[in-house]
Amino acid sequence: MATQTEAQLEDSLIDRLAARGWDRVTLQNEAALIANLKVQLEAHNAGRLNGVTLTDAEFARVLNHLDKGNVFDRAKTLRDRFGLIREDGSTCYIEFMNTREWCQNRYQVTNQIAQDGAFKNRYDVTLLVNGLPLIQIELKRRGLELKEAFNQVNRYHRHSYTTGRGLFQYIQIFVISNGVNTRYYANNRKQSFKQTFTWSGIDNTPLNQLSDFAEAFLDKCHVSKMIAKYTVLHEGDKQLMVLRPYQFYAVEALIDRVKNSTKGGYVWHTTGSGKTLTSFKASQILTEMPDVAKVVFVVDRADLDYQTTREFNAYSEGSVDGTHNTNTLVRQFTDDSTPLIVTTIQKLNVAISKAQFLERMEPLRGRRIVFIFDECHRSQFGETHKRITSFFTNFQMFGFTGTPILEVNANRSEAIARTTKDLFGECLHRYVITDAIRDENVLRFSVEYWGKLRRRDGSLIDEKVAGIDTKEFFENPDRIEGVVDWIVANHSRKTHEHDFTAILAVGSVDALTQYYEFFRAKREAGLHDLRVATIFTFAANEDDKDANGLIAEPEFDIATDTPTHRHTRDKLESYIADYNAMFGTSFTTRDGQGFYNYYKDIGKRIKERERESFNDKDRVDILLVVAMFLTGFDAKKVNTLYVDKNLKYHGLIQAYSRTNRILNEVKSQGNIVAFRNLKKATDEAVALFADKYASETILIEPYEDQVTKFNDAVALLLAITPTVDSIDALADENERLRFVRAFRQLARIKNVLDVFAQFNWADLAIDSQTFDDFKSKYLDIHDQTRKQDEGDAVSIINDIDFELELIRQDKINVAYILQLLNDANAAPGQAADRTKRIADVLDIVSSEPSLRSKRELIEKFIEQNMPQIGKGDNVEAVFRSYWEVEREDALDALCASEGIDRKQLDHLIELYNFTGQAPPREDVVDALTVKPRILERRKIIDRIIDRMTTIIKTFENDTGDI
């Protein structure tokens, strides 16, 4: 049977949607889209308009209202009403989408709308709600990579979605499919393919086939509900987020339980799967229910109080006030205008147990209150739970956890070992780590065990000596120094040249102080340049004495003046002084608030490495802890956990899961390096929270297996292109496409291999030079396809993701190249030797993705300037002058060709460098000496911003200190 074409797939989908009640309509261009919008808005708002159609002038005002702002702004406009002053002076409110009764809207399906932007594009299938394009579906024929559809959407973002009236900026959800694989995602321009989701049934069975997905997800009422209730506008990042299927089912189950019963329950969603967003959406919907007096979101630590309040307000600005003290909490309980409260379990306990608050809290006893407990594996196993359940008489209690307490891992020190089910009731929805890894919502783990370490004199320190498992052995200074030396030697490899942060978890404060002081002494001796930060509480509960897996929670209300705490506090004070000197801060442990602020700054510094605007000088390389940050801390730029402490069950999974948040292609797994024999504990934890056969799903294959995979991929590559030169002779684009895919797979495996401490090119079927030679050809093909016109007849390779981040070489920047040129110029020997070394530099430039845009400039400098520099003279000064002249010429050329005032352009560049974002469009218009006509304005602005950012990337990005 012939392969189904893209057109056949498109027709089949439209037929299915039409059968499901979507009205089929033909709209060939924007003019037809706008005419249809008028008709649909009039019909949807018939009651408000008294059956009268909008005049042309009135509809023009509606269009002007719609044509404002970016995607985020328009998402707000969609959910709001527009007060239209009609020609007779009356006012009516135009609704663009009914979000309360989401099935009460008008639904149409169309295809192949043509849009003229930088290039002419045609969109596959568009779903219209009340005439606005809210769901866009891009298809590829069966057999093609799904990622090609994702990249095509990104191309449309660049070229045409913003043209004309920008109605396609109202898209809320994208759907991409090749028939057998289908994903959806919110209209968030900055996300990667990793942030696309598979829809599934309530049992987490994926619905990959487009036909199944269309029946379930593209049902009119369901997709409207996803937009109306389950698409979140993140105020912090100014972007749209849409819930994943397991989040949807959990919230629906929780809402149903509150509506139809008085029982509680808990949600088991694996660590890293987005429980905060799930719990926020559940809390938000519950506050809208008239018979619910309060929704109280309870966390068990002051830092999570701060984090969760910030996140909730990011999802909905001003939605919640954090409770900074118990008085504030009690006031919020008694204030009817505060439907949602975020607080700690400690403050809640005080509010219902201390005499000074009981009188004010008494009226709340019988009111209907819904409690939602975050990470309930930690917070609900004590006397506080009893106090809550005995004080309130009309409550429901729900918990969220990634690692519930089951019979196996219950605390046996209690008289009755209570489980999560005992406390909350039945599990309402379950999404375990194997589900999340299958759906690519979290990463797998690579676990390496290093029991044998060497002292500085070369002698072995071996954990496996019979009978040795004591504090004295593990905290022996020789052993700890051996671990430090191992980390110093391997940290760069583990973190992709310091691009990620690692956490080092140790067994006690005593061990921590030894670790820190070894790191500090070796840094002062010039043996490494790692930025090590640490924090701990000066209390005995930080010591991991019983190794029961229950990671102790930090206490921020710390007495700092008792003799038992003074010594460790003084130690920490000196470590904070190092931190202050490194980052220009002024934290202290002299009071509890100062300690808490220090804690928050560390978390923020690590978390904000995710942002484009983050400055590398602010990075933390290693965070050294005993218990802090091992639970509840979510940072995508953490990829490695060094472990020198005993962990079990939920404590182990929680700690490991600090490393496995999805980020990009480079972060292919979470790296765990265990300096204790945690193999049995790891297997037991995996079996408990997934199943006994899940290790192969959760843990990546060891080094030897990765080598085999790499060598198999080399054989496949060489079958297509036996030599590097044979790439030039590839007959057509299909052959080049085969090569691109084969080399990309090789680069993916190489990326995994890179982080193994035992990595050695001698184990592989090709050497590093051959790999780099193939890489250069791969990059050449990338450059060639990107230079081709991206109109109707685009290259078949154009939408392939080359995943350039996989093959970058960190720290190879302009400054590095300049140093090589300087060395070549200063090197002794004949002119031929100098020429050879300069040729080697050019090879490096051509093989490094971040330098490709600078290649012509560097080649020009070498050809024109290097011969004029005397042997042994400093190359850097000449290069700096050359670089500045070239930059100025590029900016002057931009000003001349586009008619831009130079001072205004300098201001735009400063703004871009400060914010990390393109300047406001009106600022670009202001910089023009001649203002363009309205119809031409959008295209001209896009072109100027593109040219300006290209100059910045060429002359300022990846330059280093020049």
Secondary structure, 3 states (H helix, E strand, C coil): CCCCCHHHHHHHHHHHHHHCCCEECCCCCHHHHHHHHHHHHHHHCHHHHCCCCCCHHHHHHHHHHHCCCCHHHHHHHHHCEEEEECCCCCEEEEECCCCCCCCCCCEEEEEEEEEECCCEEEEEEEEEECCEEEEEEEECCCCCCHHHHHHHHHHHHHHCCCCCCCHHHHCCEEEEECCCCEEEEECCCCCCHHHCECCECCCCCECCCHHHHHHHCCCHHHHHHHHHCCEEEECCCCEEEECCHHHHHHHHHHHHHHHHCCCCEEEEECCCCCHHHHHHHHHHHHHCCCCCCEEEEEECCHHHHHHHHHHHHHHCCCCCEECCCHHHHHHHHHCCCCCEEEEEHHHHHHHCCCHHHHHHHHHHCCCCEEEEECCHHHHCCCHHHHHHHHHCCCEEEEEEECCCCCCCCCCCCCCCCCCHHHHHCCEEEEECHHHHHHCCCECCEEEEECCEEECCCCCEEECCCCCCCCHHHHCCHHHHHHHHHHHHHHHHHHCCCCCCEEEEEECCHHHHHHHHHHHHHHHHCCCCCCCEEECCCCCHHHCCCCCCCCCCCCCCCCCCCCHHHHHHHHHHHHHHHHHHHHHCCCCCCCCHHHHHHHHHHHHHHHHHHHCCCCCHHHCCCEEEECCCCCCCCCCCCEEEEEEECCCCHHHHHHHHCCCCECCCCCCCCEEEEECCCCHHHHHHHHHHHCCCCCHHHHECCCHHHHHHHHHHHHHHHHHHCCCCHHHHHCCCHHHHHHHHHHHHHHHHHHHHHCCCCCCCHHHCCCCHHHHHHHHHHHHHHHHHHHHCCCCCCCCCCCCCCCCHHHHCCCCCCHHHHHHHHHHHHHCCCCHHHHHHHHHHHHHHHHHCHHHHHHHHHHHHHHHHCHHHCCCCCCHHHHHHHHHHHHHHHHHHHHHHHHCECHHHHHHHHHHHHHHCCCCCHHHHHHHECCCCCHHHHHHHHHHHHHHHHHHHHHHCCCCCCC
